[in-house]
Structures are given as C-alpha cells and as structure tokens.
Amino acid sequence: MPILFRVLSSLGLTALLLVSQTSLASQQSVIDEIVAIVGENKILLRSEIDGIVSSITEQRDIEYSDELWYQTLQQLIDQEVLAEHARRDTNIVITDDQVNQALDQRIEIMSQQLGGENRLEEIYGQSVIQIRADLRDEVRDRLLADQFQSTKLRSLKVTPTEVREWFAQFPADSLPVLPPIVRVAHIVKYPEILPEAREEALEIITAIRDSIVVGGSTLEDMATRYSEDTGSIQTQGRYQSMLLGDLVPEFAAIAARIDLGELSQPFQSPFGFHILRVNERIGDVIDFSHVLINIDRSRSDPTDAIELLSMLRDSIVTYELPFELMATRHSEEESSSEIGGRVVDPNSGERDLFVDALGVDWKTTTDTLEVGEVSHPAEVTLLDGNLAWHIVLLQRKVPTHRINIETDYSRIEALALDNKRSLEIRRWLDILREDVFIELRGKALEIHTVLGNITAEI
C-alpha cells in the first residue's frame, strides 16, 4: 500500500486497546513482570503489552518484532502521560455516564471477541459486574487522556498551501489509482409492508412465548434457536448493563415498567416483534433477555412509495423546487434527510464516495445519470442494510483515476491534517513526558538499550 495511506495517529492503538484483555484472557501461560512505571503509581505489565502486540500481529497479519513490542509500550506510556496531565487539569471533567458508556462498549467488544458474555465470565472467572469494576479506573484514564488530547488538536488546522506541499512530496508514480467516485443526495421512501408479513412475525413470536409459558421451554433456549437478533445466538438473548436511554423508545418503554422476571406480551419495535424479560434493573441500567423475530420487509408493496417519489421528482425537475428542501420534508431516511438528502460516509463524514462501496444498486442508478440529473425511482439497499426506494441527485462523478489535488482535495486535506496532527502530538508528548516520572524495567529496558545501540551505530 502506498505510503500516502499509512498516515497514522501516534496514538493509534485505541481499537486494539479495547480488545487487549481478550488476548490476555485467552493466553494459557503468561510470563509477567513490570516493564514500566509512569507517574506516581501506574504500572505497565509485560503481559499487557504482549496481549496488545498479539492482537496487532493477528489483525494486521505481520510478524512479531522487538521494535513493534517497544513501540506499543511507548504508545501506552504516551496514554498514561496524557492521563496524568489530564488529572492535573481542573478543566477536564469526565462524568460517570461517560465512563459507563465507554465500559459498555468495552464489555460488548470483549464479549463479541470471546463468544458472548457468558463465555467472557467463564474465561475471567468473574461476573460482568466485577469485570466492569476492574476496568473502571483504566477506562476513566483513557477518557481523560482522549479529552486532554482533543483540547490540543481542536484548533489545529491545515492550510491549502500546507496540503499542496505535503502532497507534493509523493512521487507521481507512487500515488494510488482510485476507483470511480460519486457525490450524491437522495430522497428515500420505504415500501409498505404487507399485513400478512407483519401477522406472520407476530404469530411466530406468540408461538415462542407460548412455548415458554405453557410448554416449559426457557427463554434462553428459544433465543438461541429462533431469535433473529444476531447477538442472541452467542448470549442466549441476554444483554447486561444496558442503559435505557440507549434502547429504542418502544423497547425502553416496556423494559422500564415490566416487573422483574415477568415475560412480556409480544410488542413491536423498528426491528420487529419482541418478547422481553428484565432480569435486573438498577435506576436506568438494566439486565434483560429477549427474543426478536424480524418482519420480512421483502414482502412489501412499493406502489405508494414509487408514486410519491415520482411526484417529488416531477416537482424538482419540472417546477425546479430545491432537491434539498424536498429531501428534508419528505425523505424517510433520518440520517440523510436532516442534511438535505446528502449521502455521507457514516464513519468519516466524507461526501465523495466510492461507487463500488455503495453497492450495485447505486452503481446501476448513477451510471445512467449525468451530473445534475435526478433519477427515476429505484429500489436500493441502504447503508444500514434496509431495503427502500429512492430518487438520486448526482452532484459529482469522477471516473477511475490516479489520486490528484484537483479531484481529491478533501480526501488529501484530511490525510494532510492527520499527518500534521501526528507530528504535533509527538512534539507535544515529548514536552509532556519531561514532567512525568517514567522508568523502564525488565524487557523494556533491555530492548531500549539494544535499540539505542543500533541507533548510535547508524
């Protein structure tokens, strides 16, 4: 991969840190020792670094090296240095709600890696509540570090001159070739689900409830066998330490009022039909088990959706009503309607999208359009996986090309800014380190000595 796309943050271990406990838990035997002390009492263990390095080598399909191990250690030290300075900054405040939300994410990722919360508890020999308690201080420190770092990066900008100078350093023949790119907006309408599809899902969930209440089956068995919630197979339908505010309103309303241990009547949410049992509830935090049966959305009648979209297209094309206004008023896809129908990458916010990544439905539609044209109604699989109908405004189209400053400025600007942030963070961290006690021990000191001698020889 060209160096242009290897621009990484100096603190790029966030995702791997979330799953490092998984690697540690699965190790049969671990040689442990203190490899670094940061600040007054933060100890970094060899097993912790080994676990993260193991995750890196597996996920990136690369071989272990002492340099990689040492680099990982230094990045963890950077995190602790940031956290130490954040604790000294009285303007940095992390709430319990923020910690709880981050803990939920950590537990969810660890559970997915290990095959469910029951498996997580089995491997650790602790309940999820105990694991959360053990991780709380670490998660709070991570949030402190991230917020402290963001205060430094928030005001950092990159000028057009800097973008061009950064891009100019790469030889033209080393630049990657990009597939076709489009910039699009759309208006979405969902087809009307046929009553029989809804009734079939309700019949199935009712039969499952009867099997539990009358037939003696367990909710856990029914969730494992029949639930169409993808996580239920691994967790037997159980979710622990969930915030009511994170659940869709229809689900939260039942979960908030049902008696503990009671099996709910079937109810509907945007995901389908559920039955629910709340196992524990403390304030707004609940432990629940459920079964979900999806409604077959392919069994639908698109007639009304197509007719309305055709009318909207006519209003835009014939009467020149603004596409953005029509999208805001009429589109049923909330994420895009709020921004005038514009379609963006949900992770980066990028507006220039690779056609191949959007999918075959989008490619079929955009291939028929010139810039500025609005398509006729067409069926589409949305980015969230739902089936719908839409009309598309093609705002920009760039064919297969070698990346260049004229057609890909926003993408290059983002990469240049990442590079500038990385350099600035490194410079800043070197200054911050001078104010924090850091001691290397054991393996860390050995590798540091070897690498120092190699550098001196070079």
Contacts in CASP RR format, 6 or more apart in sequence:
PFRMAT RR
TARGET T0000
AUTHOR 0000-0000-0000
METHOD contacts of the structure
MODEL  1
MPILFRVLSSLGLTALLLVSQTSLASQQSVIDEIVAIVGENKILLRSEID
GIVSSITEQRDIEYSDELWYQTLQQLIDQEVLAEHARRDTNIVITDDQVN
QALDQRIEIMSQQLGGENRLEEIYGQSVIQIRADLRDEVRDRLLADQFQS
TKLRSLKVTPTEVREWFAQFPADSLPVLPPIVRVAHIVKYPEILPEAREE
ALEIITAIRDSIVVGGSTLEDMATRYSEDTGSIQTQGRYQSMLLGDLVPE
FAAIAARIDLGELSQPFQSPFGFHILRVNERIGDVIDFSHVLINIDRSRS
DPTDAIELLSMLRDSIVTYELPFELMATRHSEEESSSEIGGRVVDPNSGE
RDLFVDALGVDWKTTTDTLEVGEVSHPAEVTLLDGNLAWHIVLLQRKVPT
HRINIETDYSRIEALALDNKRSLEIRRWLDILREDVFIELRGKALEIHTV
LGNITAEI
1 176 0 8 1.000
2 170 0 8 1.000
2 174 0 8 1.000
2 175 0 8 1.000
2 176 0 8 1.000
3 170 0 8 1.000
3 174 0 8 1.000
4 170 0 8 1.000
4 174 0 8 1.000
4 175 0 8 1.000
4 176 0 8 1.000
4 403 0 8 1.000
4 415 0 8 1.000
5 176 0 8 1.000
5 415 0 8 1.000
7 415 0 8 1.000
7 418 0 8 1.000
7 419 0 8 1.000
7 422 0 8 1.000
8 418 0 8 1.000
8 422 0 8 1.000
9 418 0 8 1.000
9 421 0 8 1.000
9 422 0 8 1.000
9 425 0 8 1.000
10 75 0 8 1.000
10 78 0 8 1.000
10 422 0 8 1.000
10 425 0 8 1.000
10 426 0 8 1.000
10 429 0 8 1.000
11 75 0 8 1.000
11 78 0 8 1.000
11 79 0 8 1.000
11 82 0 8 1.000
11 149 0 8 1.000
11 425 0 8 1.000
12 75 0 8 1.000
13 52 0 8 1.000
13 72 0 8 1.000
13 75 0 8 1.000
13 76 0 8 1.000
13 79 0 8 1.000
16 52 0 8 1.000
16 55 0 8 1.000
16 56 0 8 1.000
16 59 0 8 1.000
17 52 0 8 1.000
17 79 0 8 1.000
17 142 0 8 1.000
18 105 0 8 1.000
18 106 0 8 1.000
18 109 0 8 1.000
18 110 0 8 1.000
19 55 0 8 1.000
19 109 0 8 1.000
19 110 0 8 1.000
19 113 0 8 1.000
20 48 0 8 1.000
20 51 0 8 1.000
20 52 0 8 1.000
20 55 0 8 1.000
21 110 0 8 1.000
21 135 0 8 1.000
22 55 0 8 1.000
22 110 0 8 1.000
22 113 0 8 1.000
22 114 0 8 1.000
23 50 0 8 1.000
23 51 0 8 1.000
23 52 0 8 1.000
23 54 0 8 1.000
23 55 0 8 1.000
24 30 0 8 1.000
24 47 0 8 1.000
24 48 0 8 1.000
24 50 0 8 1.000
24 51 0 8 1.000
25 114 0 8 1.000
25 123 0 8 1.000
25 124 0 8 1.000
26 114 0 8 1.000
26 123 0 8 1.000
27 47 0 8 1.000
27 50 0 8 1.000
27 51 0 8 1.000
27 54 0 8 1.000
30 46 0 8 1.000
30 47 0 8 1.000
30 50 0 8 1.000
31 46 0 8 1.000
31 47 0 8 1.000
32 45 0 8 1.000
32 46 0 8 1.000
32 47 0 8 1.000
33 45 0 8 1.000
33 46 0 8 1.000
33 441 0 8 1.000
33 442 0 8 1.000
33 443 0 8 1.000
34 43 0 8 1.000
34 44 0 8 1.000
34 45 0 8 1.000
34 46 0 8 1.000
34 441 0 8 1.000
34 442 0 8 1.000
35 44 0 8 1.000
35 45 0 8 1.000
35 46 0 8 1.000
35 49 0 8 1.000
35 73 0 8 1.000
35 440 0 8 1.000
35 441 0 8 1.000
35 442 0 8 1.000
35 443 0 8 1.000
35 444 0 8 1.000
35 445 0 8 1.000
36 43 0 8 1.000
36 44 0 8 1.000
36 73 0 8 1.000
36 76 0 8 1.000
36 77 0 8 1.000
36 438 0 8 1.000
36 439 0 8 1.000
36 440 0 8 1.000
36 441 0 8 1.000
36 444 0 8 1.000
37 43 0 8 1.000
37 44 0 8 1.000
37 437 0 8 1.000
37 438 0 8 1.000
37 439 0 8 1.000
37 441 0 8 1.000
38 44 0 8 1.000
38 77 0 8 1.000
38 80 0 8 1.000
38 81 0 8 1.000
38 84 0 8 1.000
38 436 0 8 1.000
38 437 0 8 1.000
38 438 0 8 1.000
39 80 0 8 1.000
39 84 0 8 1.000
39 436 0 8 1.000
39 437 0 8 1.000
39 438 0 8 1.000
40 437 0 8 1.000
42 80 0 8 1.000
42 84 0 8 1.000
44 73 0 8 1.000
44 76 0 8 1.000
44 77 0 8 1.000
44 80 0 8 1.000
46 442 0 8 1.000
46 443 0 8 1.000
48 76 0 8 1.000
49 69 0 8 1.000
49 72 0 8 1.000
49 73 0 8 1.000
49 76 0 8 1.000
50 69 0 8 1.000
52 72 0 8 1.000
52 76 0 8 1.000
53 64 0 8 1.000
53 68 0 8 1.000
53 69 0 8 1.000
53 72 0 8 1.000
56 62 0 8 1.000
56 68 0 8 1.000
56 72 0 8 1.000
57 63 0 8 1.000
57 64 0 8 1.000
57 68 0 8 1.000
62 68 0 8 1.000
66 447 0 8 1.000
66 450 0 8 1.000
66 451 0 8 1.000
67 451 0 8 1.000
69 443 0 8 1.000
69 447 0 8 1.000
70 444 0 8 1.000
70 447 0 8 1.000
70 448 0 8 1.000
70 451 0 8 1.000
73 444 0 8 1.000
77 433 0 8 1.000
77 438 0 8 1.000
78 429 0 8 1.000
78 433 0 8 1.000
79 141 0 8 1.000
79 142 0 8 1.000
79 145 0 8 1.000
80 141 0 8 1.000
80 145 0 8 1.000
80 436 0 8 1.000
81 429 0 8 1.000
81 432 0 8 1.000
81 433 0 8 1.000
81 436 0 8 1.000
81 438 0 8 1.000
82 144 0 8 1.000
82 145 0 8 1.000
82 146 0 8 1.000
82 148 0 8 1.000
82 149 0 8 1.000
82 429 0 8 1.000
82 432 0 8 1.000
83 141 0 8 1.000
83 142 0 8 1.000
83 144 0 8 1.000
83 145 0 8 1.000
83 148 0 8 1.000
84 436 0 8 1.000
85 148 0 8 1.000
85 432 0 8 1.000
85 435 0 8 1.000
85 436 0 8 1.000
86 92 0 8 1.000
86 144 0 8 1.000
86 145 0 8 1.000
86 147 0 8 1.000
86 148 0 8 1.000
87 144 0 8 1.000
89 148 0 8 1.000
92 144 0 8 1.000
92 147 0 8 1.000
92 148 0 8 1.000
92 151 0 8 1.000
94 140 0 8 1.000
94 143 0 8 1.000
94 144 0 8 1.000
94 147 0 8 1.000
98 143 0 8 1.000
99 136 0 8 1.000
99 139 0 8 1.000
99 140 0 8 1.000
99 143 0 8 1.000
100 241 0 8 1.000
100 243 0 8 1.000
100 285 0 8 1.000
101 243 0 8 1.000
101 246 0 8 1.000
102 139 0 8 1.000
102 142 0 8 1.000
102 143 0 8 1.000
103 132 0 8 1.000
103 135 0 8 1.000
103 136 0 8 1.000
103 139 0 8 1.000
103 241 0 8 1.000
104 241 0 8 1.000
104 242 0 8 1.000
104 243 0 8 1.000
104 246 0 8 1.000
106 135 0 8 1.000
106 139 0 8 1.000
107 117 0 8 1.000
107 120 0 8 1.000
107 128 0 8 1.000
107 131 0 8 1.000
107 132 0 8 1.000
107 135 0 8 1.000
107 240 0 8 1.000
107 241 0 8 1.000
110 120 0 8 1.000
110 131 0 8 1.000
111 117 0 8 1.000
111 119 0 8 1.000
111 120 0 8 1.000
111 234 0 8 1.000
111 235 0 8 1.000
112 234 0 8 1.000
114 120 0 8 1.000
114 123 0 8 1.000
115 234 0 8 1.000
116 231 0 8 1.000
116 234 0 8 1.000
116 235 0 8 1.000
117 128 0 8 1.000
117 235 0 8 1.000
117 238 0 8 1.000
117 240 0 8 1.000
118 235 0 8 1.000
118 236 0 8 1.000
118 238 0 8 1.000
119 234 0 8 1.000
120 128 0 8 1.000
120 131 0 8 1.000
121 127 0 8 1.000
121 128 0 8 1.000
121 131 0 8 1.000
124 130 0 8 1.000
124 131 0 8 1.000
126 134 0 8 1.000
128 240 0 8 1.000
128 241 0 8 1.000
129 241 0 8 1.000
132 241 0 8 1.000
149 425 0 8 1.000
152 424 0 8 1.000
152 425 0 8 1.000
152 428 0 8 1.000
153 421 0 8 1.000
153 424 0 8 1.000
153 425 0 8 1.000
156 417 0 8 1.000
156 420 0 8 1.000
156 421 0 8 1.000
156 424 0 8 1.000
157 417 0 8 1.000
158 166 0 8 1.000
158 413 0 8 1.000
158 416 0 8 1.000
158 417 0 8 1.000
158 420 0 8 1.000
162 416 0 8 1.000
162 420 0 8 1.000
163 405 0 8 1.000
163 409 0 8 1.000
163 412 0 8 1.000
163 413 0 8 1.000
163 416 0 8 1.000
164 405 0 8 1.000
166 412 0 8 1.000
166 415 0 8 1.000
166 416 0 8 1.000
166 419 0 8 1.000
166 420 0 8 1.000
167 405 0 8 1.000
167 412 0 8 1.000
167 416 0 8 1.000
172 402 0 8 1.000
175 402 0 8 1.000
175 403 0 8 1.000
175 404 0 8 1.000
176 402 0 8 1.000
176 403 0 8 1.000
177 400 0 8 1.000
177 401 0 8 1.000
177 402 0 8 1.000
177 403 0 8 1.000
178 354 0 8 1.000
178 398 0 8 1.000
178 400 0 8 1.000
178 401 0 8 1.000
178 402 0 8 1.000
178 403 0 8 1.000
178 408 0 8 1.000
179 354 0 8 1.000
179 355 0 8 1.000
179 356 0 8 1.000
179 400 0 8 1.000
180 354 0 8 1.000
180 355 0 8 1.000
180 356 0 8 1.000
180 397 0 8 1.000
180 398 0 8 1.000
180 399 0 8 1.000
180 400 0 8 1.000
181 352 0 8 1.000
181 353 0 8 1.000
181 354 0 8 1.000
181 355 0 8 1.000
181 396 0 8 1.000
181 397 0 8 1.000
181 398 0 8 1.000
181 407 0 8 1.000
181 408 0 8 1.000
182 352 0 8 1.000
182 353 0 8 1.000
182 355 0 8 1.000
182 358 0 8 1.000
182 362 0 8 1.000
182 366 0 8 1.000
182 394 0 8 1.000
182 396 0 8 1.000
182 397 0 8 1.000
182 398 0 8 1.000
183 351 0 8 1.000
183 352 0 8 1.000
183 353 0 8 1.000
183 394 0 8 1.000
183 395 0 8 1.000
183 396 0 8 1.000
183 397 0 8 1.000
184 343 0 8 1.000
184 353 0 8 1.000
184 362 0 8 1.000
184 366 0 8 1.000
184 392 0 8 1.000
184 393 0 8 1.000
184 394 0 8 1.000
184 395 0 8 1.000
185 323 0 8 1.000
185 324 0 8 1.000
185 327 0 8 1.000
185 336 0 8 1.000
185 340 0 8 1.000
185 341 0 8 1.000
185 342 0 8 1.000
185 343 0 8 1.000
185 392 0 8 1.000
185 393 0 8 1.000
185 395 0 8 1.000
186 327 0 8 1.000
186 331 0 8 1.000
186 333 0 8 1.000
186 336 0 8 1.000
186 341 0 8 1.000
186 343 0 8 1.000
186 380 0 8 1.000
186 390 0 8 1.000
186 391 0 8 1.000
186 392 0 8 1.000
186 393 0 8 1.000
187 309 0 8 1.000
187 312 0 8 1.000
187 323 0 8 1.000
187 326 0 8 1.000
187 327 0 8 1.000
187 330 0 8 1.000
187 331 0 8 1.000
187 337 0 8 1.000
187 341 0 8 1.000
187 390 0 8 1.000
187 391 0 8 1.000
188 331 0 8 1.000
188 332 0 8 1.000
188 333 0 8 1.000
188 336 0 8 1.000
188 337 0 8 1.000
188 380 0 8 1.000
188 382 0 8 1.000
188 388 0 8 1.000
188 389 0 8 1.000
188 390 0 8 1.000
189 304 0 8 1.000
189 305 0 8 1.000
189 306 0 8 1.000
189 308 0 8 1.000
189 309 0 8 1.000
189 330 0 8 1.000
189 331 0 8 1.000
189 332 0 8 1.000
189 388 0 8 1.000
189 389 0 8 1.000
189 390 0 8 1.000
190 305 0 8 1.000
190 332 0 8 1.000
190 386 0 8 1.000
190 388 0 8 1.000
190 389 0 8 1.000
191 297 0 8 1.000
191 300 0 8 1.000
191 301 0 8 1.000
191 302 0 8 1.000
191 304 0 8 1.000
191 305 0 8 1.000
191 387 0 8 1.000
191 388 0 8 1.000
191 389 0 8 1.000
192 300 0 8 1.000
192 301 0 8 1.000
192 302 0 8 1.000
192 303 0 8 1.000
192 304 0 8 1.000
192 305 0 8 1.000
193 295 0 8 1.000
193 297 0 8 1.000
193 299 0 8 1.000
193 300 0 8 1.000
194 299 0 8 1.000
194 300 0 8 1.000
194 301 0 8 1.000
196 299 0 8 1.000
197 295 0 8 1.000
197 296 0 8 1.000
197 297 0 8 1.000
197 299 0 8 1.000
197 300 0 8 1.000
198 295 0 8 1.000
200 296 0 8 1.000
201 272 0 8 1.000
201 273 0 8 1.000
201 293 0 8 1.000
201 294 0 8 1.000
201 295 0 8 1.000
201 296 0 8 1.000
202 266 0 8 1.000
202 273 0 8 1.000
204 226 0 8 1.000
204 273 0 8 1.000
204 293 0 8 1.000
205 266 0 8 1.000
205 273 0 8 1.000
205 274 0 8 1.000
205 275 0 8 1.000
205 291 0 8 1.000
205 293 0 8 1.000
206 266 0 8 1.000
208 222 0 8 1.000
208 226 0 8 1.000
208 275 0 8 1.000
208 291 0 8 1.000
208 293 0 8 1.000
209 263 0 8 1.000
209 265 0 8 1.000
209 266 0 8 1.000
209 275 0 8 1.000
211 217 0 8 1.000
211 222 0 8 1.000
212 218 0 8 1.000
212 219 0 8 1.000
212 222 0 8 1.000
212 263 0 8 1.000
212 275 0 8 1.000
213 263 0 8 1.000
219 237 0 8 1.000
219 263 0 8 1.000
219 275 0 8 1.000
219 277 0 8 1.000
219 289 0 8 1.000
219 290 0 8 1.000
219 291 0 8 1.000
220 236 0 8 1.000
220 237 0 8 1.000
220 238 0 8 1.000
220 289 0 8 1.000
221 236 0 8 1.000
222 291 0 8 1.000
223 229 0 8 1.000
223 232 0 8 1.000
223 235 0 8 1.000
223 236 0 8 1.000
223 237 0 8 1.000
223 238 0 8 1.000
223 289 0 8 1.000
223 290 0 8 1.000
223 291 0 8 1.000
224 232 0 8 1.000
224 233 0 8 1.000
224 236 0 8 1.000
224 237 0 8 1.000
226 291 0 8 1.000
226 293 0 8 1.000
227 233 0 8 1.000
227 237 0 8 1.000
227 290 0 8 1.000
227 291 0 8 1.000
227 292 0 8 1.000
227 293 0 8 1.000
228 292 0 8 1.000
228 293 0 8 1.000
228 294 0 8 1.000
229 237 0 8 1.000
229 271 0 8 1.000
229 290 0 8 1.000
229 291 0 8 1.000
229 292 0 8 1.000
231 237 0 8 1.000
232 290 0 8 1.000
232 291 0 8 1.000
232 292 0 8 1.000
236 289 0 8 1.000
237 289 0 8 1.000
237 290 0 8 1.000
237 291 0 8 1.000
238 279 0 8 1.000
238 287 0 8 1.000
238 288 0 8 1.000
238 289 0 8 1.000
239 287 0 8 1.000
239 288 0 8 1.000
239 289 0 8 1.000
239 290 0 8 1.000
240 287 0 8 1.000
241 285 0 8 1.000
241 287 0 8 1.000
242 285 0 8 1.000
242 286 0 8 1.000
242 287 0 8 1.000
242 288 0 8 1.000
243 284 0 8 1.000
243 285 0 8 1.000
244 252 0 8 1.000
244 255 0 8 1.000
244 256 0 8 1.000
244 284 0 8 1.000
244 285 0 8 1.000
244 286 0 8 1.000
245 252 0 8 1.000
245 284 0 8 1.000
247 255 0 8 1.000
248 269 0 8 1.000
248 270 0 8 1.000
248 271 0 8 1.000
250 267 0 8 1.000
250 268 0 8 1.000
250 269 0 8 1.000
250 270 0 8 1.000
251 269 0 8 1.000
251 274 0 8 1.000
251 276 0 8 1.000
254 264 0 8 1.000
254 267 0 8 1.000
254 274 0 8 1.000
254 276 0 8 1.000
255 276 0 8 1.000
255 278 0 8 1.000
255 281 0 8 1.000
255 286 0 8 1.000
255 288 0 8 1.000
258 264 0 8 1.000
258 276 0 8 1.000
258 277 0 8 1.000
258 278 0 8 1.000
259 278 0 8 1.000
260 278 0 8 1.000
260 279 0 8 1.000
260 280 0 8 1.000
260 281 0 8 1.000
261 277 0 8 1.000
261 278 0 8 1.000
261 279 0 8 1.000
262 277 0 8 1.000
262 278 0 8 1.000
263 275 0 8 1.000
263 276 0 8 1.000
263 277 0 8 1.000
264 274 0 8 1.000
264 275 0 8 1.000
264 276 0 8 1.000
264 277 0 8 1.000
265 275 0 8 1.000
266 273 0 8 1.000
266 274 0 8 1.000
266 275 0 8 1.000
267 273 0 8 1.000
267 274 0 8 1.000
267 275 0 8 1.000
267 276 0 8 1.000
268 274 0 8 1.000
271 292 0 8 1.000
271 294 0 8 1.000
272 292 0 8 1.000
272 293 0 8 1.000
272 294 0 8 1.000
272 295 0 8 1.000
273 292 0 8 1.000
273 293 0 8 1.000
273 295 0 8 1.000
274 290 0 8 1.000
274 291 0 8 1.000
274 292 0 8 1.000
274 293 0 8 1.000
275 290 0 8 1.000
275 291 0 8 1.000
276 288 0 8 1.000
276 289 0 8 1.000
276 290 0 8 1.000
277 288 0 8 1.000
277 289 0 8 1.000
277 290 0 8 1.000
278 286 0 8 1.000
278 287 0 8 1.000
278 288 0 8 1.000
279 286 0 8 1.000
279 287 0 8 1.000
279 288 0 8 1.000
279 289 0 8 1.000
280 286 0 8 1.000
280 287 0 8 1.000
281 287 0 8 1.000
297 386 0 8 1.000
297 387 0 8 1.000
298 387 0 8 1.000
300 387 0 8 1.000
302 379 0 8 1.000
302 389 0 8 1.000
305 377 0 8 1.000
305 388 0 8 1.000
305 389 0 8 1.000
306 377 0 8 1.000
306 389 0 8 1.000
308 330 0 8 1.000
309 377 0 8 1.000
309 389 0 8 1.000
309 390 0 8 1.000
309 391 0 8 1.000
310 376 0 8 1.000
310 377 0 8 1.000
312 326 0 8 1.000
312 330 0 8 1.000
312 391 0 8 1.000
313 374 0 8 1.000
313 375 0 8 1.000
313 376 0 8 1.000
313 377 0 8 1.000
313 391 0 8 1.000
315 321 0 8 1.000
315 326 0 8 1.000
316 322 0 8 1.000
316 323 0 8 1.000
316 326 0 8 1.000
316 374 0 8 1.000
316 393 0 8 1.000
317 374 0 8 1.000
323 340 0 8 1.000
323 341 0 8 1.000
323 374 0 8 1.000
323 393 0 8 1.000
324 340 0 8 1.000
324 341 0 8 1.000
325 340 0 8 1.000
327 336 0 8 1.000
327 337 0 8 1.000
327 340 0 8 1.000
327 341 0 8 1.000
328 337 0 8 1.000
328 338 0 8 1.000
328 340 0 8 1.000
328 341 0 8 1.000
330 337 0 8 1.000
331 337 0 8 1.000
331 340 0 8 1.000
331 341 0 8 1.000
332 388 0 8 1.000
333 341 0 8 1.000
333 382 0 8 1.000
333 388 0 8 1.000
333 390 0 8 1.000
335 346 0 8 1.000
336 342 0 8 1.000
336 343 0 8 1.000
336 344 0 8 1.000
342 351 0 8 1.000
343 351 0 8 1.000
343 353 0 8 1.000
343 358 0 8 1.000
343 383 0 8 1.000
344 350 0 8 1.000
344 351 0 8 1.000
344 353 0 8 1.000
345 351 0 8 1.000
345 353 0 8 1.000
346 383 0 8 1.000
348 414 0 8 1.000
350 410 0 8 1.000
350 411 0 8 1.000
350 414 0 8 1.000
351 410 0 8 1.000
352 396 0 8 1.000
352 398 0 8 1.000
352 408 0 8 1.000
352 410 0 8 1.000
352 411 0 8 1.000
355 362 0 8 1.000
355 363 0 8 1.000
355 366 0 8 1.000
356 363 0 8 1.000
358 383 0 8 1.000
359 381 0 8 1.000
361 378 0 8 1.000
361 379 0 8 1.000
361 380 0 8 1.000
361 381 0 8 1.000
362 380 0 8 1.000
362 392 0 8 1.000
364 378 0 8 1.000
365 375 0 8 1.000
365 378 0 8 1.000
365 380 0 8 1.000
365 392 0 8 1.000
366 392 0 8 1.000
366 394 0 8 1.000
366 397 0 8 1.000
368 375 0 8 1.000
369 375 0 8 1.000
369 392 0 8 1.000
369 394 0 8 1.000
369 397 0 8 1.000
370 394 0 8 1.000
371 394 0 8 1.000
371 395 0 8 1.000
371 396 0 8 1.000
371 397 0 8 1.000
372 393 0 8 1.000
372 394 0 8 1.000
372 395 0 8 1.000
373 393 0 8 1.000
373 394 0 8 1.000
374 391 0 8 1.000
374 392 0 8 1.000
374 393 0 8 1.000
375 391 0 8 1.000
375 392 0 8 1.000
375 393 0 8 1.000
375 394 0 8 1.000
376 391 0 8 1.000
377 389 0 8 1.000
377 390 0 8 1.000
377 391 0 8 1.000
378 389 0 8 1.000
378 390 0 8 1.000
378 391 0 8 1.000
378 392 0 8 1.000
379 387 0 8 1.000
379 388 0 8 1.000
379 389 0 8 1.000
380 387 0 8 1.000
380 388 0 8 1.000
380 389 0 8 1.000
380 390 0 8 1.000
381 387 0 8 1.000
382 388 0 8 1.000
398 407 0 8 1.000
398 408 0 8 1.000
401 407 0 8 1.000
403 411 0 8 1.000
403 412 0 8 1.000
405 412 0 8 1.000
440 448 0 8 1.000
END
